[in-house]
Amino acid sequence: MEADIFVDGHDVLSALLLYRKEGASAWIETPMQPLVNDRWRGAFEVNEIGYYYYTLQAWVDRFKSWRQGFAKKVEAGQDVALDLLAGAKLIEQAAKSAAGDDHRLLTRFAAILRGDKAAAIQTGLDDALAALMDKYSDRRWAVTYDKELRVNVEPPKRASALWYELFPRSFAGTPRAHGTLRDCTEHLPYIAGMGFDVLYLPPIHPIGYSFRKGKNNVLDGSAPTTLGSPWAIGAKEGGHKAIHPSWDRWRISSASSRKPKI
């Protein structure tokens, strides 16, 4: 995602892209990078199907602003004695938020900036110091975008897959018999060979009797041989959550009491 992030003056900004999976309470942070002018870009990787929410946060980075001005003065050969003291103070402030090795390193960096000038200048421009200060950047005045944006993550094939629909009850190996899912599996190589990715099936609930049409769309719903449309509901065997009796051969085994989850 990209955003325009700016502030009055010449201070240096830092920005984060915040994202989380639906249901998660904590945000995951990933740095945003400046592109040109006020344009910034960030990205995050999704690993699960579902909704993700994201927003962004930005603030004036006091250490980056200091380091930018400090580097320019060093390059121009100007006196940086006061700048070194200001930098040491910023590092000491960051050390208060750190612990363990990070705290010790920041304290050591601050002490160097208050010591020998040559070593202090070299340390002030050290990338290792910059990375550590970035980790403990002062966000007391950070601004968070007031909207949480949402992205729906779906399987790639949902956007570009080829779907093939068939009527399983027409795929029985025996004439006039009611086909089953097991009968359809014999035709899967043929369907895949035509380049299709997804096999789409009509409903398997009991078929309704009202206004049932027979051969050539004749309204003879009372005829026992009239199969009707699989999308019609309202049968004595059950509604749209039930399974047509002829589909019971979908069970994993005849001894199993579990029905397929549709």
ABEGO torsion letter per residue (X at the ends): XBBBBBBBEABBBBBBBBBBBBGBABBBBBBBBBBBEABBBBBBBBABBEBBBBBBBBBBBAAAAAAAAAAAAAAAGBBAAAAAAAAAAAAAAAAAABBEAAAAAAAAAAAAAABBAAAAAAAAABAAAAAAAAAABBAAABBBBABBBBBBBBBAAAAABBBBBBBAAAABABBGBBBBAAAAAAAAAAAAAAGBABBBBBBABBBBABGBBBBGGBBBAABAABAEBAABBGBAAEBAABBBAAAAAABABAABABBBBX
